[in-house]
Amino acid sequence: MLAMSLTVATTRYTDAVLFWTERQMEERLIDINDLAEILKIPPKTIRNKLSNGTWPIDPLRIGKAVRWRSSDIEAFLQPADDRQ
């Protein structure tokens, strides 16, 4: 019985990891220069706002690199009445 429970739990965990991994692989990560170009503002403005805590889009930090999910940027760019 215990072996069967472990197998079921392992299978569910594996399925969840695969789903998450596939979803993450589809998502593009944007660096600060690309984000600045998209928003039509200087990268220094983004850095300053990140530094003082007023930047509205949460970044991912990968080592020293700072990146943003493309879906987070798209959500930010939607008009406020379309956001949910």
N, C-alpha and C positions, 0 to 999 in steps of 0.2 A: 504494500500500500504506500509506504514511504517513497519507494523508488518511483512509483507512478506519479505521486504528487510532485516530486522533484522534476520529473520529465515534463509535466504540464507547466510548472512554473518556469522552467528553463526555456521551453518553447514559447511561452508568452513573452518572456523577457527578450528572447532573440527576435521575435516578430516586432516588438516595440522598437528595438534598436535598429532593425532593418528599415522600418518605416521612417524613423527619425533621420537616419543616414540618407535615405533616398530623398527626403524632403530637403535636407540641408544641402545636398549636392546640386539640387535644382536652383538654389538661391545664390545669386551673385553677390559678392562682397565688393563694396565701393571704397576706394581710398579717398583721402582728404582732397587731393587735387581734382579727381573726378567729381566729387561731391561739390566742390567749389564751382566747377564748371557748370554742373547741373543747376545749382542755385544762383549762379551768376553773381557770386560774391568772392572776395579774396580768401585764399586758404588761411591767411593770418587772422581774419575775423572769426573763422571757425575755431582756430586754436585758442584765441583769446576767450571766446565764450565757453569752450570746454574747460579752460583753466579756471575761470571764475564761476563755473557751475550754472551758467544760464543757457547752455545749448539745449534745445528741445528734443533732439533725437539721440537716444542712447547708443553709444558705439560699442563695438566688440573690441576687446584688447587682446591681441595675439602677440605675446612677447612685448616688444616695444611698438609694434605696429597698431594703428587704430583703423578700424574698418567699420562700415555700416552695411546692414542688410538692405538689399534693393527694395524689399517689401516694406521696410520701415520708412524708407525715403518716399516711396509711392504713397503710403498712408499719410505721411506728413504733408505731401503736396496736394492731397485731395481737399476740396473745399470743406470747411468745418461742418456744414449741414449734411455732407455725405458720410462723414466719419461715424463709426458706431463702436 
